[in-house]
Amino acid sequence: MQRKRKKATRPRKKNFKKNKKLKQFKKWQEAFFKRLGCLSFFIITFISLLFVLFFRWMSQPAPNIYQNEITQSDSLQKEQFIADLVPTAQALQREFGVYASVSLAQAVLESDFGRSQLASQHNNLYGVKTSADDPNSALYPTMEFFDGEWVEIKDYFKVYPSRQASMREHALLMINGTSWDPNQYQAVLQAQDFKSQAQALQDSGYATDPSYGEKLINMIEEWQLDQYDQP
């Protein structure tokens, strides 16, 4: 009788090693793809951020060269306005004692560098008023400070043949005072520097604006008008 042969079987030890290697490979594979996924996420995020920054930079308006030219032109016009008045302001300081810097600052502030309608059409640089029966007058709206608030009124203003005539009459006002008080501006003439003279104008009732003196001082310092004061 012939005996049955046993089927050959693979060693269990080898199968165990193969299974262990396969599991390790799968773990490594999972870890690799996991890291690859994280890396891909960061790369995509970084690229997206670059695109956002790029489009934001592209959407920014280009430098407005035309606006810069306008600003520069405006500054030159202001400087020219001051330069045109300097000789007269210095001459009036020597003659009457009103600081050139104060006279210039008032002209700049009152006339907006000569661009106000009253200054450009009638050479009235200081907003000097006059009576209704004055043949050299013009009716204009103006803002006055009354009872703690600004109020718009209409009043008559002096018309001058030239800017220099306006500046001279302004200096004479400091000398002669007003019809109701000839000594109204004596404190202005007695001031020893432009700051005290500017403040004396406000204290003497030259303007209704409660910060008039401070505005003059700021204007003088901003445009360095004190360089034109005569010794």
Rosetta blueprint (number, residue, H / E / L):
1 M L
2 Q L
3 R L
4 K L
5 R L
6 K L
7 K L
8 A L
9 T L
10 R L
11 P L
12 R H
13 K H
14 K H
15 N H
16 F H
17 K H
18 K H
19 N H
20 K H
21 K H
22 L H
23 K H
24 Q H
25 F H
26 K H
27 K H
28 W H
29 Q H
30 E H
31 A H
32 F H
33 F H
34 K H
35 R H
36 L H
37 G H
38 C H
39 L H
40 S H
41 F H
42 F H
43 I H
44 I H
45 T H
46 F H
47 I H
48 S H
49 L H
50 L H
51 F H
52 V H
53 L H
54 F H
55 F H
56 R H
57 W H
58 M H
59 S H
60 Q L
61 P L
62 A L
63 P L
64 N L
65 I H
66 Y H
67 Q H
68 N H
69 E H
70 I H
71 T H
72 Q H
73 S H
74 D H
75 S H
76 L H
77 Q H
78 K H
79 E H
80 Q H
81 F H
82 I H
83 A H
84 D H
85 L H
86 V H
87 P H
88 T H
89 A H
90 Q H
91 A H
92 L H
93 Q H
94 R H
95 E H
96 F H
97 G L
98 V L
99 Y L
100 A H
101 S H
102 V H
103 S H
104 L H
105 A H
106 Q H
107 A H
108 V H
109 L H
110 E H
111 S H
112 D L
113 F L
114 G L
115 R L
116 S L
117 Q H
118 L H
119 A H
120 S H
121 Q H
122 H H
123 N L
124 N L
125 L L
126 Y L
127 G L
128 V L
129 K E
130 T L
131 S L
132 A L
133 D L
134 D L
135 P L
136 N L
137 S E
138 A E
139 L E
140 Y E
141 P E
142 T E
143 M E
144 E E
145 F E
146 F E
147 D L
148 G L
149 E E
150 W E
151 V E
152 E E
153 I E
154 K E
155 D E
156 Y E
157 F E
158 K E
159 V L
160 Y L
161 P L
162 S L
163 R H
164 Q H
165 A H
166 S H
167 M H
168 R H
169 E H
170 H H
171 A H
172 L H
173 L H
174 M H
175 I H
176 N H
177 G L
178 T L
179 S L
180 W L
181 D L
182 P L
183 N L
184 Q L
185 Y L
186 Q H
187 A H
188 V H
189 L H
190 Q H
191 A L
192 Q L
193 D L
194 F H
195 K H
196 S H
197 Q H
198 A H
199 Q H
200 A H
201 L H
202 Q H
203 D H
204 S L
205 G L
206 Y L
207 A L
208 T L
209 D L
210 P L
211 S L
212 Y H
213 G H
214 E H
215 K H
216 L H
217 I H
218 N H
219 M H
220 I H
221 E H
222 E H
223 W H
224 Q L
225 L H
226 D H
227 Q H
228 Y H
229 D L
230 Q L
231 P L
